[in-house]
Amino acid sequence: MTKILGICGSPRRNGATEYALKRALEVCETYPDIETDYWTVRGKKIGYCIHCDSCIRNKTMCIIKDDLQELEAKILEADGIIIASPVYDMNITAQLATALNRLRPIYLVYSGHLQNKVGGAITTGGTRYGGEETAKSPIINFFLMHEMLVSGGLGGCYIGGTIWSKDQKEQGAIDDTVGIDSVERFAKGLTEAVIVTKAGREIWDKEKVNLKIDDSKSPLRDH
């Protein structure tokens, strides 16, 4: 089974972001052998990274023990990840930013585990040109930092799904038919990329054994 994880960065219940992300996951599930999972920041206890560098010194996941541990496990199981956020000051939410900060040690503890997996972004804004594209940047940067591949979706999506909610929560997303179309086409493109890259990774993993390639020994990962 191939798994795609949706991470919702909205603290709202029944918001536009939650609706858009769940619609994207429904589209993903129309493909054979695709299983989806969902995680939200809403109601979660997520402490801030305090830059203690314990993760670097000891090569362990974050020493702060809270609700983020369940997200760590879900990310490691996923073949593809969709991260969604409403726009806050042309950026992602504080809750989502905190979660992404805390996931920093993955590249140390599980070196190469996310390499060549696929990620993509959905953002929702209360105004038409209110930072939906700029809010995608920190999400995309998170994927790039973890050596993942980024899918913008099928033609016309460019860098992911985008919803203009007019700050009407779920109903606003439903009413934005153009935005929902971008979310659905994004989900299709990402799912196809996940299927292709998973097949390619399996072939490459076997080939690396024959070629005696050990990516985990890269000096760039040895911090």
Buried (B, 14 or more C-beta within 10 A) or exposed (E): EBBBBBBBBBBBEEBBBBBBBBBBBEBBBEBEEBBBBBBBBBEBEBEEBEEEEBBEEEEEBBEBEEBBEEBBEBBEEBBBBBBBBBBBEEBBBBBBBBBBBBBBBBBBBBBBBBBEBBBBBBBBBBEEEBBBBBBBBBBBEBBEBBBBBBBBBBEEBEBBBBBBBBBBBBEBBBBBEEBBEBBBBBBBBBBBBBBEBBEEBEEBEEEEEEEEEEEEEEEEBEE
